[in-house]
Amino acid sequence: MKYAGLLIMPAGFILSIAAIILFPSPAYRAIFVICGIAVEVMGLIVAVRGHMLSRSETRP
């Protein structure tokens, strides 16, 4: 899962850049940029949770 999160983050960045380039209307741009940022945040959450130790690994 940790690698999936690291792959999702660039997808959100590309979505944001594509929205700025493709949409002439500022309203559509803003919506897609917010969606791109949300995808980046989800990828970050998946990556962080994938790198966290589980409770069973921390107990002796």
N, C-alpha and C positions, 0 to 999 in steps of 0.2 A: 504493500500500500504506500510505503514512503516514496517509491519511485513514481507511482501514479500521481501523487501530489506535485512532485517536481515537474512532471510533464503537463499538468493542468495549468500551472501558473503562466507559462509562456503563451498558452492558448488564450488566456484572458487578456494578456498584453496585446496580442495580435488582433483580437476582436476589437479592442479599444482603438488601435491605430487604423484598422480597416474602417471603423465607423467614422473617424475624423476625415478620412480620405473620400469615402463613398457617399456620405449623406450631405446634401446641401443645406438641409433644414437644421437649425440649431436644436430644435426640440428632439428630433430623431437622433442626432449626434449625442445629446446628453443622455438619452435613454440607453443607447447602446454602450456608451462609455461607462455608465453606472453598472450595466450588466457585465461588462468586461472586468470592472473592478471587483464585482461580486464573485466572478469566476476565479480571479486571482486569490481572493480571500479564502474561498473554499479550498483551492489547491494548497494554500499555506496551512490551513487547518488540517487537511489530510496528511501533509508532510510532517507537521509537528506531532500529530497523534501517532504516526507511523514510527517516529523515532523515540517516542516515550517508552519507558520500561513498563511492562505490565506489573500488576501487584504481586503476582506469584514469583516474578524474577527478583523483586526487591527483598523478599523475606528469606531469611537463612534456612 
